[in-house]
Amino acid sequence: MVYGKQGDVVCKADGTPKPNFLWSYNSSSFPIKYGPLDLGNGVLRFSNVTPEHAGEYRCILSQRDGSQVHRKEKVIEVSVYGNWK
């Protein structure tokens, strides 16, 4: 993502029924100042990217198939580029 700009972290999945998305950041919830907005469709949106937003994001997808729940996890490594000095 680019420092000072809007940026998205995207975890895409399709299916019926629509999958649910749960996010974590560096193995915890989002303690980041000015954290992301979860758009609810597998997209985390940052309105003003800072160096604090770099790190490991985990997207945990769950989808119900009758009485069973299928889970899948994706790891997305995010870097921040630009001049913030």
C-alpha positions in Angstrom: 0.0 0.0 0.0 1.1 3.6 -0.5 1.7 5.9 2.5 -0.9 8.6 2.8 -3.3 7.1 0.3 -6.4 4.9 0.5 -5.5 1.2 0.4 -7.3 -2.1 0.5 -6.4 -5.6 1.7 -8.4 -8.1 -0.3 -9.4 -11.6 0.5 -11.7 -12.9 -2.2 -13.9 -16.0 -2.1 -17.1 -17.0 -3.9 -19.7 -19.5 -3.1 -23.3 -20.2 -2.1 -24.1 -19.4 0.5 -21.9 -16.3 0.7 -18.8 -16.9 2.9 -18.3 -15.0 6.2 -14.9 -13.2 6.7 -13.1 -12.7 10.0 -9.9 -10.7 10.1 -6.9 -10.6 12.4 -3.7 -8.5 12.3 -0.3 -9.9 13.4 -2.2 -12.7 15.2 -4.5 -10.3 17.2 -7.5 -8.0 16.6 -6.9 -4.5 15.2 -5.1 -2.4 17.8 -3.9 -0.1 15.0 -4.5 3.6 15.4 -6.8 4.6 12.5 -7.5 1.0 11.7 -9.3 -0.4 8.7 -12.9 -0.4 7.9 -14.2 -3.9 7.2 -16.4 -3.6 4.2 -17.9 -7.1 4.9 -17.1 -8.6 1.5 -13.5 -9.7 2.1 -12.1 -6.2 1.9 -10.4 -4.1 4.6 -10.2 -0.4 3.6 -7.6 2.0 5.0 -8.5 5.7 4.4 -5.0 7.0 5.1 -2.2 4.3 5.0 0.6 4.7 7.6 3.6 2.5 8.4 1.7 1.0 11.3 -0.5 -0.8 8.8 2.3 -3.0 7.5 2.2 -6.6 8.7 0.5 -9.9 8.5 -3.3 -10.0 7.9 -5.2 -13.2 8.3 -8.5 -13.7 6.6 -10.5 -16.6 8.0 -13.4 -17.7 5.8 -16.3 -19.8 6.9 -19.1 -21.2 4.9 -22.0 -23.3 5.9 -22.9 -26.4 3.8 -25.9 -27.9 5.4 -25.0 -28.9 8.9 -21.2 -28.6 8.2 -19.1 -25.5 8.4 -16.1 -25.2 6.1 -13.2 -23.0 7.1 -10.3 -21.7 5.2 -7.5 -19.3 6.1 -5.5 -17.0 3.9 -2.4 -15.0 5.0 -1.7 -11.6 3.3 1.6 -9.9 4.0 1.2 -6.1 3.6 4.1 -3.6 3.0 3.8 0.2 3.1 5.8 2.3 0.5 6.5 5.9 0.3 8.2 8.7 2.2 6.9 9.4 5.7 10.0 11.0 7.3 
